[in-house]
Amino acid sequence: MTVTVGYAGLTHLGLVSSVGAAVRGHEVVAFDADGELVARLAGGVPSVSEPRLPEAMAESGERLKFTADPAALAGCDLVYVAPDVPTDDAGRSDTGPVEDMLSTVFSACGDDALVIVLSQVSPGFTRQHAGPHPNLYYQVETLIFGRALERTTEPERYIVGCADPSRPLPGKMAEFLESFGCPILPMRYESAELAKIAINCMLVSSVSAANTLAEVCEAIGADWSEIIPALQLDRRIGPYAYLKPGLGISGGNLERDLATVRNLAAAHTTDAGVVAAWQDNSCRRKAWAGDVLERELGDRLSGARVAVLGLAYKENTHSVKNSPALVLAERLIAAGARVLAFDPVVTGPLDMDIDIVSSADAAVEQADAVAIMTPWPEFAQIVAADLATHMNGRLIVDPYGMIVAAEALTAGLTHFRLGVQPSRSGVT
């Protein structure tokens, strides 16, 4: 049997979650107060960039109904409150949109409605709002930018925060969750709220370890990519561990969770020194590309023409929240360089003096240096010999190894990649 599910708030989380539920065969009412947004979505035009999202919206057909009328939620078996939670530069969350949406949903559906907070909130939030609402739950969201639809339709597990986890979940909620065929883990509100943060902290610890050791590789002549398979075959670490080095923590969600842990530790006098170390390591690695360009170009950086390929903080998303590419661009502009950038999805405008061009070829033409800052799949098709033909300089900053180092060297390019010593042509 299908369940009629409501989603309130159609930013990234709510939109992808509602489409995922419809793809799995459920009837979905997707609400947002923004009438223009609703009209675009009803016309099949998604407001975010995610692989297969437009096709999934089309496939959902009549099962997915977009509306700007909150009264439409009253006919749902359960309603998810799912607006994105904005964060500031310090990682602090603004839960105002979630609180406003909760008020809207209960006004439309009544205090006894089965409502689940899907937006990420800090420990204590759900219990604080559960007083007059006996059927309020919290569910840990599974959103990963660039893989959001996949994660929504094929979840690993559901973590559900309850006022009393010893009691069975309400029938319609259990029926809906069980239809996805994954483990369901009921627990008290605070445990579920902290579980999401705990997951992200474990990911950050893996990323920080990988970045720390990759930097050692760059100094001693080891190659981190050769070490990764050995770690993945260790059962205590595993094949799915976050072991690829990167340019620090970006996107906003991980940064928010680290800030939350430090704030909780400060409030309750527990130790979060390791979290501060992770944040320091993130800042260090985010500066890696800029450090390379400053060191290699020296005085030539002022007035240099630098091509930046990729502006999104990771591939398959439009988000530039804390993007290493923008950190680099800001640093280059401050040093007097001209930045020409291309991204397959991010087309501007941005609040800095970047020339956004229409193709990678246009960005690279006559460049003194090229920095490939986002590992978009299409950048793996770039031919080193073509770069050498079109560039003025010979310096390639390629943190994710989109270009084969041996081919770059053959083309006379100096190639920098995370986790390994650079291949030098002798001319930069």
DRENMIDO-494636 format. One record per residue (C-alpha): x, y, z; residue in three letters; residue number from 0. Coordinates in Angstrom, 3 decimals, padded with zeros to 6 digits. Each point is the difference from the previous one (the first is absolute). Layout:
<pts>
X | Y | Z | Ala | NUM
...
</pts>
This chain:
<pts>
000.000 | 000.000 | 000.000 | Met | 0
001.102 | 003.538 | -000.630 | Thr | 1
000.151 | 002.678 | 002.643 | Val | 2
-000.858 | 003.642 | -000.660 | Thr | 3
002.987 | 002.017 | 001.168 | Val | 4
000.311 | 003.747 | 000.315 | Gly | 5
003.210 | 002.014 | -000.238 | Tyr | 6
000.001 | 003.560 | 001.278 | Ala | 7
002.846 | 002.123 | -001.352 | Gly | 8
001.338 | -000.581 | -003.517 | Leu | 9
003.590 | 001.112 | 000.189 | Thr | 10
002.669 | -002.638 | -000.697 | His | 11
-000.940 | -002.488 | 002.734 | Leu | 12
-003.769 | 000.217 | -000.343 | Gly | 13
-000.034 | -000.082 | -003.793 | Leu | 14
002.258 | -003.023 | -000.393 | Val | 15
-001.706 | -001.859 | 002.858 | Ser | 16
-003.458 | 000.556 | -001.478 | Ser | 17
001.113 | -001.162 | -003.439 | Val | 18
001.671 | -003.056 | 001.533 | Gly | 19
-003.184 | -000.993 | 001.818 | Ala | 20
-001.994 | 000.325 | -003.225 | Ala | 21
002.584 | -002.057 | -001.908 | Val | 22
-000.515 | -002.752 | 002.577 | Arg | 23
-003.704 | -000.033 | -000.815 | Gly | 24
-001.549 | 002.146 | 002.729 | His | 25
-002.485 | 002.819 | -000.440 | Glu | 26
001.743 | 003.266 | 000.838 | Val | 27
-001.248 | 003.495 | 000.786 | Val | 28
002.946 | 002.409 | -000.256 | Ala | 29
-000.680 | 003.404 | 001.569 | Phe | 30
001.871 | 003.275 | -000.022 | Asp | 31
-001.356 | 003.481 | 000.649 | Ala | 32
001.989 | 001.375 | -002.967 | Asp | 33
-002.562 | -000.078 | -002.811 | Gly | 34
002.558 | 000.746 | -002.725 | Glu | 35
002.196 | -002.884 | 001.156 | Leu | 36
-003.006 | -002.337 | 000.073 | Val | 37
-000.970 | 001.035 | -003.544 | Ala | 38
003.509 | -000.753 | -001.308 | Arg | 39
000.082 | -003.370 | 001.720 | Leu | 40
-003.471 | -000.892 | -001.270 | Ala | 41
001.327 | 000.797 | -003.475 | Gly | 42
002.764 | -002.567 | 000.469 | Gly | 43
002.832 | 002.478 | 000.595 | Val | 44
002.011 | -000.897 | 003.141 | Pro | 45
001.444 | 002.813 | 002.104 | Ser | 46
003.185 | -001.928 | 000.854 | Val | 47
002.553 | -001.923 | -002.037 | Ser | 48
000.003 | -003.737 | 000.740 | Glu | 49
000.666 | -002.962 | -002.324 | Pro | 50
-003.235 | -001.485 | -001.410 | Arg | 51
-002.255 | 002.382 | 001.933 | Leu | 52
-001.865 | 001.421 | -003.047 | Pro | 53
-000.587 | -003.503 | -001.343 | Glu | 54
-001.240 | -001.240 | 003.380 | Ala | 55
-002.423 | 002.919 | 000.272 | Met | 56
-001.397 | -000.885 | -003.419 | Ala | 57
-000.239 | -003.710 | 000.863 | Glu | 58
-001.939 | 000.770 | 003.194 | Ser | 59
-002.936 | 001.324 | -002.007 | Gly | 60
-003.249 | 000.459 | 001.887 | Glu | 61
001.430 | -001.513 | 003.191 | Arg | 62
001.885 | 003.253 | 000.645 | Leu | 63
-002.165 | 003.065 | 000.555 | Lys | 64
001.579 | 003.409 | 000.641 | Phe | 65
-002.018 | 002.601 | 001.856 | Thr | 66
000.302 | 003.399 | 001.678 | Ala | 67
-003.093 | -000.684 | 002.143 | Asp | 68
000.873 | -001.440 | 003.444 | Pro | 69
-003.557 | -001.290 | 000.377 | Ala | 70
000.882 | -002.720 | -002.521 | Ala | 71
002.211 | -001.607 | 002.668 | Leu | 72
-003.047 | -000.788 | 002.160 | Ala | 73
-000.816 | -003.020 | -002.160 | Gly | 74
003.427 | -001.623 | 000.508 | Cys | 75
000.667 | -003.036 | 002.211 | Asp | 76
003.224 | 001.616 | 001.208 | Leu | 77
001.807 | 003.259 | -000.702 | Val | 78
003.742 | 000.644 | -000.119 | Tyr | 79
001.207 | 003.475 | 000.944 | Val | 80
003.004 | 000.412 | -002.287 | Ala | 81
001.237 | 003.537 | -000.695 | Pro | 82
003.758 | 000.364 | -000.335 | Asp | 83
001.681 | 001.450 | 003.100 | Val | 84
002.233 | 002.935 | -000.928 | Pro | 85
003.362 | 000.412 | 001.720 | Thr | 86
002.249 | 003.019 | 000.398 | Asp | 87
003.763 | 000.121 | -000.558 | Asp | 88
000.612 | -001.293 | 003.519 | Ala | 89
-002.176 | -003.085 | -000.578 | Gly | 90
-002.872 | 001.272 | 002.179 | Arg | 91
-003.456 | -001.216 | -001.058 | Ser | 92
-003.123 | 002.104 | -000.413 | Asp | 93
-002.922 | -002.251 | 000.945 | Thr | 94
-002.530 | 002.774 | -000.562 | Gly | 95
-001.223 | -001.471 | -003.324 | Pro | 96
-000.588 | -003.384 | 001.687 | Val | 97
-001.935 | 001.569 | 002.869 | Glu | 98
-002.094 | 002.053 | -002.408 | Asp | 99
-000.760 | -003.074 | -002.098 | Met | 100
-000.958 | -002.043 | 003.059 | Leu | 101
-002.481 | 002.708 | 000.938 | Ser | 102
-001.426 | 000.017 | -003.536 | Thr | 103
-000.384 | -003.788 | -000.068 | Val | 104
-001.701 | -000.297 | 003.390 | Phe | 105
-002.319 | 002.879 | -000.863 | Ser | 106
-001.026 | -001.804 | -003.178 | Ala | 107
-000.129 | -003.550 | 001.362 | Cys | 108
-000.778 | 000.309 | 003.704 | Gly | 109
002.050 | -000.656 | 003.129 | Asp | 110
-000.515 | -003.784 | -000.227 | Asp | 111
001.437 | -000.288 | -003.545 | Ala | 112
002.835 | -002.442 | -000.614 | Leu | 113
002.906 | 002.374 | -000.718 | Val | 114
003.681 | -000.811 | -000.459 | Ile | 115
002.768 | 002.599 | 000.109 | Val | 116
002.395 | -000.931 | -002.820 | Leu | 117
002.085 | 003.173 | 000.055 | Ser | 118
003.195 | -000.326 | 001.998 | Gln | 119
-000.304 | 001.615 | 003.429 | Val | 120
002.146 | 000.073 | 003.130 | Ser | 121
-000.580 | -002.386 | 002.930 | Pro | 122
-002.941 | 001.184 | 002.083 | Gly | 123
-001.955 | 001.648 | -002.822 | Phe | 124
-002.643 | -002.694 | -000.547 | Thr | 125
-000.767 | -000.589 | 003.662 | Arg | 126
-000.324 | 003.753 | 000.483 | Gln | 127
-002.728 | 000.095 | -002.671 | His | 128
-001.699 | -003.301 | 000.853 | Ala | 129
-001.983 | 001.249 | 003.018 | Gly | 130
-003.492 | 000.394 | -001.472 | Pro | 131
000.661 | -002.316 | -002.936 | His | 132
-000.186 | -003.700 | 000.964 | Pro | 133
000.920 | -001.237 | -003.474 | Asn | 134
003.140 | 002.030 | -000.657 | Leu | 135
003.059 | -001.959 | -001.147 | Tyr | 136
003.467 | 000.786 | -001.284 | Tyr | 137
001.668 | -001.870 | -002.856 | Gln | 138
003.640 | 000.298 | -001.012 | Val | 139
000.240 | 001.213 | -003.588 | Glu | 140
002.265 | -001.840 | -002.441 | Thr | 141
000.682 | 002.876 | -002.394 | Leu | 142
003.382 | 000.045 | -001.763 | Ile | 143
000.341 | 002.652 | -002.678 | Phe | 144
000.615 | -001.620 | -003.371 | Gly | 145
-001.475 | -003.341 | 001.173 | Arg | 146
-003.191 | 001.252 | 001.591 | Ala | 147
-002.540 | -001.930 | -002.081 | Leu | 148
001.953 | -003.246 | 000.291 | Glu | 149
000.222 | 000.398 | 003.776 | Arg | 150
-003.711 | 000.782 | 000.254 | Thr | 151
-001.221 | -002.955 | -002.041 | Thr | 152
002.536 | -002.542 | 001.323 | Glu | 153
000.718 | 000.994 | 003.637 | Pro | 154
002.489 | -001.973 | 002.110 | Glu | 155
-002.159 | 000.290 | 003.131 | Arg | 156
-002.547 | 002.233 | 001.677 | Tyr | 157
000.805 | 001.606 | 003.345 | Ile | 158
-003.188 | 001.163 | 001.734 | Val | 159
-000.173 | 002.192 | 003.097 | Gly | 160
-002.967 | -000.689 | 002.272 | Cys | 161
-001.399 | 001.319 | 003.258 | Ala | 162
-000.132 | -003.643 | 001.150 | Asp | 163
002.063 | -002.380 | -002.184 | Pro | 164
-001.401 | -003.047 | 001.816 | Ser | 165
-003.384 | 000.578 | -001.637 | Arg | 166
-000.645 | -001.235 | -003.571 | Pro | 167
000.058 | 002.602 | -002.736 | Leu | 168
-003.444 | 001.121 | -001.232 | Pro | 169
-001.407 | -002.361 | -002.622 | Gly | 170
000.149 | 002.273 | -003.051 | Lys | 171
003.475 | 001.224 | 000.874 | Met | 172
001.259 | -003.556 | 000.472 | Ala | 173
-001.664 | -001.062 | -003.245 | Glu | 174
001.654 | 002.831 | -001.910 | Phe | 175
003.471 | -000.574 | 001.421 | Leu | 176
-000.196 | -003.773 | -000.404 | Glu | 177
-000.790 | 000.419 | -003.700 | Ser | 178
003.639 | 001.033 | -000.553 | Phe | 179
001.315 | -003.344 | 001.251 | Gly | 180
002.711 | 001.291 | 002.320 | Cys | 181
000.632 | -000.260 | 003.760 | Pro | 182
-002.028 | 002.375 | 002.203 | Ile | 183
001.651 | 001.189 | 003.218 | Leu | 184
-002.388 | 001.667 | 002.484 | Pro | 185
001.684 | 001.918 | 002.838 | Met | 186
-000.667 | 002.964 | 002.266 | Arg | 187
-000.146 | 003.439 | -001.592 | Tyr | 188
003.398 | 001.143 | 001.244 | Glu | 189
001.756 | -003.178 | -001.135 | Ser | 190
-001.372 | 000.332 | -003.528 | Ala | 191
000.881 | 003.690 | -000.173 | Glu | 192
003.547 | -000.764 | 001.132 | Leu | 193
000.284 | -003.091 | -002.238 | Ala | 194
000.143 | 002.134 | -003.150 | Lys | 195
002.710 | 002.154 | 001.541 | Ile | 196
001.880 | -003.119 | 001.128 | Ala | 197
-000.079 | -001.424 | -003.529 | Ile | 198
001.401 | 003.209 | -001.426 | Asn | 199
002.690 | 000.190 | 002.678 | Cys | 200
001.157 | -003.507 | -000.913 | Met | 201
000.151 | 001.037 | -003.651 | Leu | 202
001.983 | 003.112 | 000.879 | Val | 203
002.453 | -002.071 | 002.031 | Ser | 204
000.618 | -002.241 | -003.026 | Ser | 205
000.410 | 002.967 | -002.329 | Val | 206
002.357 | 001.727 | 002.428 | Ser | 207
002.144 | -003.120 | 000.390 | Ala | 208
000.152 | -000.431 | -003.775 | Ala | 209
000.938 | 003.652 | -000.531 | Asn | 210
002.680 | -000.087 | 002.688 | Thr | 211
001.650 | -003.123 | -001.404 | Leu | 212
-000.403 | 001.135 | -003.613 | Ala | 213
001.965 | 003.134 | 000.861 | Glu | 214
002.773 | -002.189 | 001.443 | Val | 215
000.006 | -001.939 | -003.294 | Cys | 216
000.523 | 003.217 | -001.924 | Glu | 217
003.110 | 000.691 | 002.065 | Ala | 218
001.688 | -003.434 | 000.093 | Ile | 219
-000.682 | -001.432 | -003.454 | Gly | 220
-002.768 | -002.463 | 000.938 | Ala | 221
-003.261 | -000.148 | -001.999 | Asp | 222
-003.175 | 000.077 | 002.090 | Trp | 223
-002.027 | -001.580 | -002.826 | Ser | 224
002.162 | -003.124 | 000.362 | Glu | 225
-000.717 | -000.178 | 003.734 | Ile | 226
-003.797 | 000.343 | -000.228 | Ile | 227
-000.625 | -003.605 | -001.232 | Pro | 228
001.975 | -001.364 | 002.967 | Ala | 229
-002.220 | 001.911 | 002.412 | Leu | 230
-003.208 | -001.004 | -001.764 | Gln | 231
000.925 | -003.690 | 000.392 | Leu | 232
000.356 | 000.416 | 003.769 | Asp | 233
-003.328 | -001.081 | 001.520 | Arg | 234
000.331 | 002.585 | 002.756 | Arg | 235
-000.036 | 002.756 | -002.644 | Ile | 236
-001.769 | -001.490 | -003.007 | Gly | 237
-000.650 | 000.535 | -003.710 | Pro | 238
-002.375 | 002.950 | 000.436 | Tyr | 239
002.180 | 002.117 | 002.297 | Ala | 240
000.593 | 003.656 | -000.859 | Tyr | 241
003.668 | -000.316 | -000.930 | Leu | 242
000.479 | 002.271 | -002.989 | Lys | 243
001.810 | 003.205 | 000.896 | Pro | 244
-001.857 | 003.226 | -000.702 | Gly | 245
000.066 | 003.754 | 000.394 | Leu | 246
-001.443 | 000.216 | 003.485 | Gly | 247
-003.585 | -000.208 | 001.182 | Ile | 248
-002.574 | 001.836 | -002.104 | Ser | 249
-003.711 | 000.156 | -000.716 | Gly | 250
-001.139 | 001.299 | 003.399 | Gly | 251
-001.420 | -003.164 | 001.598 | Asn | 252
003.190 | -001.468 | 001.434 | Leu | 253
001.155 | 003.438 | 001.125 | Glu | 254
-003.331 | 000.485 | 001.805 | Arg | 255
000.333 | -003.300 | 001.841 | Asp | 256
003.545 | 000.716 | 001.144 | Leu | 257
-001.141 | 003.390 | 001.297 | Ala | 258
-002.903 | -001.693 | 001.798 | Thr | 259
002.311 | -002.468 | 001.754 | Val | 260
002.334 | 002.782 | 001.122 | Arg | 261
-002.942 | 002.038 | 001.289 | Asn | 262
-001.407 | -002.991 | 001.895 | Leu | 263
003.425 | -000.746 | 001.438 | Ala | 264
000.403 | 003.597 | 001.150 | Ala | 265
-003.456 | 000.019 | 001.578 | Ala | 266
000.497 | -003.298 | 001.843 | His | 267
003.783 | 000.205 | 000.668 | Thr | 268
000.901 | -003.046 | -002.098 | Thr | 269
003.098 | -000.286 | -002.191 | Asp | 270
-000.227 | 000.830 | -003.719 | Ala | 271
003.670 | 000.705 | -000.681 | Gly | 272
000.088 | -002.565 | -002.791 | Val | 273
-002.803 | 001.894 | -001.778 | Val | 274
002.061 | 003.186 | 000.078 | Ala | 275
002.889 | -001.969 | -001.511 | Ala | 276
-002.257 | -001.244 | -002.817 | Trp | 277
-001.071 | 003.554 | -000.720 | Gln | 278
003.617 | 001.183 | -000.069 | Asp | 279
000.918 | -002.824 | -002.365 | Asn | 280
-002.903 | 000.933 | -002.272 | Ser | 281
001.188 | 003.601 | -000.217 | Cys | 282
003.536 | -001.150 | -000.785 | Arg | 283
-001.066 | -002.263 | -002.851 | Arg | 284
-002.476 | 002.521 | -001.386 | Lys | 285
002.981 | 002.309 | -000.498 | Ala | 286
002.006 | -002.677 | -001.880 | Trp | 287
-000.708 | 001.169 | -003.552 | Ala | 288
000.692 | 003.633 | 000.839 | Gly | 289
003.226 | -000.960 | 001.769 | Asp | 290
001.182 | -001.881 | -003.098 | Val | 291
-000.786 | 002.876 | -002.362 | Leu | 292
001.623 | 002.606 | 002.230 | Glu | 293
003.118 | -002.126 | 000.480 | Arg | 294
000.392 | -000.992 | -003.647 | Glu | 295
-000.856 | 003.319 | -001.662 | Leu | 296
001.531 | 002.302 | 002.585 | Gly | 297
000.082 | 003.594 | -001.198 | Asp | 298
-001.616 | -001.073 | -003.275 | Arg | 299
-003.295 | -000.674 | 001.772 | Leu | 300
-000.878 | 003.701 | -000.089 | Ser | 301
-001.330 | 000.566 | -003.499 | Gly | 302
-000.145 | -003.733 | -000.775 | Ala | 303
-002.947 | -001.505 | -001.851 | Arg | 304
-001.248 | -003.021 | 001.999 | Val | 305
-002.666 | -002.418 | -001.243 | Ala | 306
-002.175 | -001.507 | 002.749 | Val | 307
-001.962 | -003.041 | -001.187 | Leu | 308
-002.855 | -000.751 | 002.361 | Gly | 309
-001.699 | 002.349 | 002.460 | Leu | 310
-002.418 | -002.344 | 001.813 | Ala | 311
001.376 | -001.401 | 003.239 | Tyr | 312
-000.299 | -003.526 | -001.464 | Lys | 313
-001.151 | -001.616 | -003.227 | Glu | 314
-003.681 | -000.558 | -000.878 | Asn | 315
-001.274 | 002.953 | 002.003 | Thr | 316
-000.581 | 003.703 | -000.496 | His | 317
000.960 | 000.898 | 003.579 | Ser | 318
003.002 | 002.281 | 000.547 | Val | 319
-000.338 | 000.130 | 003.816 | Lys | 320
003.573 | 000.292 | 001.368 | Asn | 321
001.321 | -001.134 | -003.380 | Ser | 322
003.807 | -000.380 | -000.184 | Pro | 323
-000.187 | 001.421 | -003.530 | Ala | 324
-001.421 | 003.279 | 001.290 | Leu | 325
002.546 | 000.106 | 002.824 | Val | 326
002.703 | -000.357 | -002.657 | Leu | 327
-001.549 | 002.581 | -002.316 | Ala | 328
-000.273 | 002.575 | 002.780 | Glu | 329
003.660 | -000.558 | 000.898 | Arg | 330
001.128 | 000.291 | -003.623 | Leu | 331
-001.959 | 003.213 | -000.564 | Ile | 332
001.501 | 001.495 | 003.168 | Ala | 333
003.455 | -000.856 | -001.386 | Ala | 334
-000.727 | 001.861 | -003.240 | Gly | 335
-000.727 | -002.953 | -002.272 | Ala | 336
-002.812 | -000.183 | -002.539 | Arg | 337
-002.287 | -002.986 | 000.531 | Val | 338
-001.927 | -001.618 | -002.865 | Leu | 339
-002.320 | -002.743 | 001.193 | Ala | 340
-002.252 | -002.661 | -001.469 | Phe | 341
-002.424 | -002.361 | 001.737 | Asp | 342
-002.561 | -002.241 | -001.763 | Pro | 343
-002.759 | 001.056 | 002.423 | Val | 344
001.076 | 003.137 | 001.862 | Val | 345
-000.359 | 002.893 | -002.420 | Thr | 346
-000.059 | 002.935 | 002.446 | Gly | 347
-000.339 | 002.687 | 000.968 | Pro | 348
002.500 | -000.190 | 002.869 | Leu | 349
000.930 | 002.719 | 002.435 | Asp | 350
003.584 | 000.366 | -001.216 | Met | 351
001.854 | 001.126 | -003.098 | Asp | 352
000.085 | -003.325 | -001.863 | Ile | 353
-000.444 | -000.233 | -003.771 | Asp | 354
-002.367 | -002.953 | -000.441 | Ile | 355
000.383 | -001.331 | -003.533 | Val | 356
-002.036 | -002.462 | -002.045 | Ser | 357
002.440 | -002.907 | -000.302 | Ser | 358
003.137 | -001.529 | 001.425 | Ala | 359
001.780 | 000.803 | -003.275 | Asp | 360
-000.827 | 003.695 | 000.365 | Ala | 361
001.333 | 000.058 | 003.565 | Ala | 362
003.237 | -001.780 | -000.884 | Val | 363
000.860 | 002.055 | -003.095 | Glu | 364
003.239 | 001.955 | 000.636 | Gln | 365
-000.071 | -000.906 | 003.725 | Ala | 366
003.174 | 000.224 | 002.030 | Asp | 367
-001.288 | -002.727 | 002.317 | Ala | 368
-003.019 | -002.332 | 000.190 | Val | 369
-001.652 | -001.168 | 003.235 | Ala | 370
-002.550 | -002.846 | -000.310 | Ile | 371
-001.892 | 000.575 | 003.239 | Met | 372
-003.122 | -002.168 | -000.391 | Thr | 373
000.243 | -003.619 | -001.238 | Pro | 374
-002.803 | 000.255 | -002.559 | Trp | 375
000.119 | -003.145 | -002.199 | Pro | 376
000.374 | 002.054 | -003.168 | Glu | 377
003.289 | 001.413 | 001.264 | Phe | 378
001.433 | -003.533 | -000.115 | Ala | 379
-000.286 | 000.271 | -003.795 | Gln | 380
002.475 | 002.893 | -000.142 | Ile | 381
003.083 | -000.956 | -002.013 | Val | 382
003.286 | 001.185 | 001.462 | Ala | 383
001.518 | 000.644 | -003.421 | Ala | 384
-002.940 | 002.272 | -000.898 | Asp | 385
000.523 | 001.979 | 003.198 | Leu | 386
003.653 | 000.487 | -000.868 | Ala | 387
-000.974 | 001.286 | -003.450 | Thr | 388
-002.445 | 002.613 | 001.269 | His | 389
001.723 | 001.185 | 003.185 | Met | 390
002.674 | 002.650 | 000.366 | Asn | 391
001.397 | -001.596 | 003.164 | Gly | 392
000.658 | -003.596 | 000.969 | Arg | 393
-001.439 | -000.279 | 003.522 | Leu | 394
-002.954 | -002.329 | 000.708 | Ile | 395
-001.506 | -000.179 | 003.492 | Val | 396
-002.119 | -003.147 | -000.084 | Asp | 397
-000.831 | -001.079 | 003.576 | Pro | 398
-002.256 | -002.912 | -000.984 | Tyr | 399
002.168 | -001.386 | -002.812 | Gly | 400
-002.352 | 000.664 | -002.900 | Met | 401
002.995 | 000.036 | -002.348 | Ile | 402
002.431 | -002.938 | -000.195 | Val | 403
003.274 | 001.214 | 001.487 | Ala | 404
002.147 | -001.890 | -002.522 | Ala | 405
-001.888 | 001.573 | -002.899 | Glu | 406
000.401 | 003.453 | 001.544 | Ala | 407
003.743 | -000.557 | 000.329 | Leu | 408
000.268 | -001.201 | -003.602 | Thr | 409
-001.811 | 003.173 | -001.096 | Ala | 410
002.550 | 002.129 | 001.844 | Gly | 411
-002.325 | 000.961 | 002.855 | Leu | 412
000.760 | 000.215 | 003.709 | Thr | 413
-002.761 | -001.919 | 001.754 | His | 414
-001.032 | 000.264 | 003.677 | Phe | 415
-002.402 | -002.542 | 001.562 | Arg | 416
-000.967 | -000.635 | 003.606 | Leu | 417
001.797 | -002.882 | 001.672 | Gly | 418
003.033 | -000.306 | -002.289 | Val | 419
003.068 | 002.013 | -000.894 | Gln | 420
-000.437 | 002.215 | -003.080 | Pro | 421
001.160 | -001.020 | -003.467 | Ser | 422
002.173 | 002.820 | -001.244 | Arg | 423
000.699 | 000.924 | -003.603 | Ser | 424
002.735 | 002.379 | 001.049 | Gly | 425
-001.998 | 003.070 | -001.136 | Val | 426
-003.029 | 001.535 | 001.733 | Thr | 427
</pts>
